[in-house]
Amino acid sequence: MTRRGQIERLRRVAEQALSLFGIEPVSCSLLAHAFNTTFEVRGPDDARYVLHILRPEEDALPEPSMQVRVESELWWLDRVRTELDLCVPSALRTADGDGVVQVVMKGMGAPRLCTLFHWIDGHAIHRLKPVHLQAVGSLTARLHNHSECLRVPAWFDRPSVDRADAETEDEVVRLFTDGVSRQAADVMRSVFQRMRQAEQALGNGSDAYRLIHADVHQKNYLFHHNDVRLLDFGDCGWGHYLYDLAVTVSELEDGPQRTGLQQALLTGYRRERDLSPAQEVLIDTFVMLREVQNLTWFLRARDDSTFQQRVVQLGERVAALEQRLATGA
C-alpha cells in the first residue's frame, strides 16, 4: 500500500478510536507517520488533542500484555505530572476508565492500540543554545530523582531499554553478520562487551538504574516561555540513568557547538542531581549502545521508506563506531 493509502486507512482507525473516547472531531490532521502515527485532533469546543496509533511489531507481545505496557506508561505519566508538577502529556480515558483503546479494521491484520492526549503548548527549538540544554539536563535529573524513590504497582510492566546481555549481543551479531559483514558484527560485539563493563561499574541499584524516559531528544521536548516540556514517553522503561543523557547527547548535531551543548546538559543535570566524573566518562559508552540500537532497528526495518537511502550510510556509521571504540571517544 502507498504511503497515502496507509495514512487514509489510519485516518479511519483514528475516527473509530476517537468515538471510543467520546470525542466528535471537527478536524483530524496528520502530524507524523513513521514507526507510529499521530494526528492532531480538534474537538467541537476547539479543544486540541494528540491521537497516537501504535504500529504493531512482528515480535510484539500478545494484545493484553501490550495494553498493560501502555497503561503502565500512562500510570507513570500521571505520577510525574502530579508529584513533580511537570507539564507532560495527560491521557484522556474512556467512560470505562481505559486509557488505551483497541481498533480492529477489516483487512488490517493486527488490531491497533490507540491513546489520546491533551495538547501541550510549546515550540521546538531548531538552533539549540546552552541555556536550552541546561533546562533539559535539569528536567532529566528531576525525573531521575523521582524515579529513584518511585514504587510501581504489581501489574506495572515496561521493558528494559538498555539491554546488553549475552543473548541480545548474539542476536545483534547474527543480524550484522548476515546483513552487513563479519567486521561490522565484530564492532557490535565490542560495543556490547564495553557496555557490560560499564554496567558492572555502575551497578543496578536505584541510584543508577530505574525507570527512565529513554528518548530525550530534540523532537521530544518543547519550550514554552522558560519552561521545557517533555513529550512522548512511549519508549520509557527500565534502564540506567546515563542512558537518558546519552540519548540527548547522541542526537546533538555534529559541529563546533556540540561540546558546549553537551557540557550545558551536564551542568543543568548537576544542578539537581550528582554526576561524578567517572559516571560522566561512561556516557560515551551508552552513546555507542544507542547507535547500535539505531542501526539494529534500521536493518530490521527493510520496509521503511528510507531504507535504501540509509543503507548507503550504514558502512560509514559502523566505521565511525569502530573509530570511537579505538580512540575511546
N, C-alpha and C positions, 0 to 999 in steps of 0.2 A: 504494500500500500504506500502511496506517495505521502510525503510529509503533510500536504494539505488534507489528504484523506484521513490521516491519523488524527489531525487536530479537530476535524469536523466530527469524527466519531467520539473523541474525548469530550467535545463540547456537549454531546448528548449525555455522556456519562455525568458531566458537571450538572446538567439540568436535573437529572434524576437524583443526584446527591443533594442538591440544594432543596429539592422537595422534601427529602427525608429530614433535613434540618429545619424545615418550616420556613424557608426563605423563598419569596417570589421575586426573582431578579428583574431589574429594569434593564440591566446590561451585564454581559459576561465577556470580558476582554482577555485575550491570551497575554500572559506575562512571560512565560518561558515554557519551552517544550524540549527537554533533553532527557536525562535519566528519569526524572519525574516531570509532571506537567502542572503548571499553576495558572489560575485565572484570577483576574481582578473582578470582583462582583460588586454591583451597586444595587441596594435594595430600594423598595418604594419610598422609604423615608430618607433616601440619599445616604444611608449608612454604607460604609465600604468594608469589604471583606476580601480575604485571600483564600481561595479554594485550592487545596493540594490533592492531586490524584497520583497515588503511588504506583510506580511501574512494577509489575511482578517480576521476580528474578527466577531463573531456571532452577536454582538450588534453594529457593525460598522455603521457609518453614511452612507447615500447614496453616491454613487460613486463621483458625482460632488463636494459634500461637503468635502469628503476625499481628493480630488485633491487640493482643496483650502487650506486645512490644511497643506499638504505637500509643496505647493507653499509658504505658509507663513513661514515655516521652512527655505526654500531656500532664501526668502527675508531677513530674519534675518541674515543668514549666510553672505549674501552679505554686509549687513551693518557692521557686526563685522569685516569682512576682510578688508573693505575699510576704515572704520572710526577709527578702533583700530589698524589697520596694524598687525593683528594676522594671523598666519598660521592656518586656519581652512578649512574644506572641501569646494571645489569650484565646483559647479554643472555645467555640460555641458547641453546645451539646443538644442532642435531640430531646424530644419530650420524655423519652425513657432514660435520659441521662447519659447516652452514649456519645463519646467524643469522636468515635470512628464509625463510619458507615460503609457498607459494602454494596457495590453496584454490579449487577450481573446483566450483560447485554448479549443477545444472540450473535454468534459469530466472533465474539471477542476472546473466547477461551477462558482464562482465569479471571475471577472477579477482581474488580478494582477497589482498593480501600481508599477512602477519601476523608480528609479533615478540613475543617473550616475555621479560620481565624479572623478576629477583628483586625482591621487595617491599622498599621503603625505609621505615623507620620515621620518624615525624615528624608534625608537625601544622601546619596552616595558621594564620596569624595574621590575624584579621579586622579588628583595630584596630591597624594598624601604628604603631610608635613609631620615633623617630630611631635608636635602637640597632639595630633590625631592618634599617633601610635602610643603616646603616653596614656591617653584615655583608654585605648583598647587594652593596654597592659594592666591598668588599674582594674578595669572591669573583669578581666580574666582572673586576676588574683582574688577578687571578691568572690567569684564563682568557686574558686578552689577552696577558699576559707570556709565557705558554706558547705561545700561537698565533704570536707574533711569531717564535719560533725553530723552529716546527714544520715538518718536511719530510714531505710526504704522498707515498704511493706513486703510481706512474704510472697505476694504474687508478682512483684516487680521483676521485669526481665528486659535487660538491654545487653547487647553483645560486647565482647572485648574489641577495642578499636585499634590496639597496637600489638596484635599477636606476633610473636617472633619465635614460637616454639618450633621444635624439630619437624613436626607434622606439617605446619604451614610452610616452613622452609623447603621441605621435599616437594610439596605441591607446586610451589612457585618455580623451583629449579627445573622440574619436569616441563612446565609450561614454556620456559625460556629455552630449554634445550630443544624442544620440538618446534617452537615458533620463531626463534631468533638464531641462537648459536650456543655452542657449549661455553664459549668465552663469556657471553652475556650471562649465562646461567651461573658461572663461577663468581661473577660480580655480585649477583643477587645473594648467593650463599655467603659471601664475605660480609655483606651488609647485615644479614640475619645473625651471623656469629658475633659481629661487633655489637649488635643491638642486645643480644643476650648478656654480654659483658656489662653493658650499661644498666640493664635491669637488675643484675646482681648487685651492682654498686648502689643503686637506688633503694632496692628492697621493694616490698609491696605493702608496706604499712599505710595507714590513712594519711600520713604526712607526705606520701609520694604518689599514691595510687588510689584513685576513687572515681566517681562519676565525673565525666568531663564533656564539654561541648563537641570537641573533635573536628570542628570545621570552621574555626575562627579566621576567616579571611575577608578580603575587601568586599566581596559580593554579599557577605552575610552580616555586615554591620552598616547602620545608618547613623547620621548625625542630625540632631535636632537642637538648634541653638548650641549650648555647650554640653549636651547630653549625647553619649554614644549608646546606641540601641542594637542589641544583638538579635539576629533572626535565625531561622532555620535550625532547629535543634534535632533535625531528622537523623543525623549521624551520631548523636550522643551515645555514650556507652562507657564501659569501664576501661580506664587507661591511666597511664602516668601523666601527671600534670604537665610535664615537659613536652608531651605530645601536642597539647594545645598551643604552646608557644612556638613549637616547630612548624605547625601548620601556618601560623601567621607569618613567620619568617620565610617559609618556602614560597609563599605567594607574593612576596615583595618583588617588584620588577628589578632586574639587574641594572646597575648604573651607579654613578658616584654617590647617590643619596642612600643607597641600600644600607650601608654600615651605620649611618647616623639614625636611620629609621629603626633599625634593629636595636640599637642601644637605647633609643627613646622608649621602645616597647618594654625593655627590661627595667628601665628607670621607673616607668609607670607601675610595673608589676611590683617592684621593690617598695613602692610607697605603701602597699597593702599587705605584702607577704615576703618572707625571707626567701632569698635565692642565693645560694652560696656560689663562689667562683667555680668550684668543682661541678656543681649542677649546671651552671651556665655552659661549661665546656661540652657537656653531654647533649646539649640541644642539637648540635650538628648531627649527631648520630640519629636522632629522631627525624631530622630533616631528610636524611638519606632513606630512612624507613618509609617516610611519606612518599618519596619519589618512587620507591619500589612498588608501593601500593598503587600509585597512579599508573605506572607502566603495566602492572599486572591487570588492572581494570581495563586498560586500553586493549591489551592483547585478547582479552576475553570478549570485548565489545566489537566484534567484527561487523555487526550490523549497524554500528553507529555511522552517521553520515560523514563524520570527519575522519573515518578510519584510514582511507587512502592518503589523505593529506598528512596525517600524523605519523604514518608508518615510515615516512621518509626521515622524520626527526628522531625516530626511535634509536637508531645507531648512535647518533650524536649524544643523546641523553644518557645512554648506557656508558659511553666513553667518558662523559663528564662525571658520572657517578664513580667510575673506576679511578679517575684522577683525584676525586675527593678522598677516596679511600687511601690512595697512595700518599697524598700530602697531609692527610688528617685535617683538612679544612674544607 
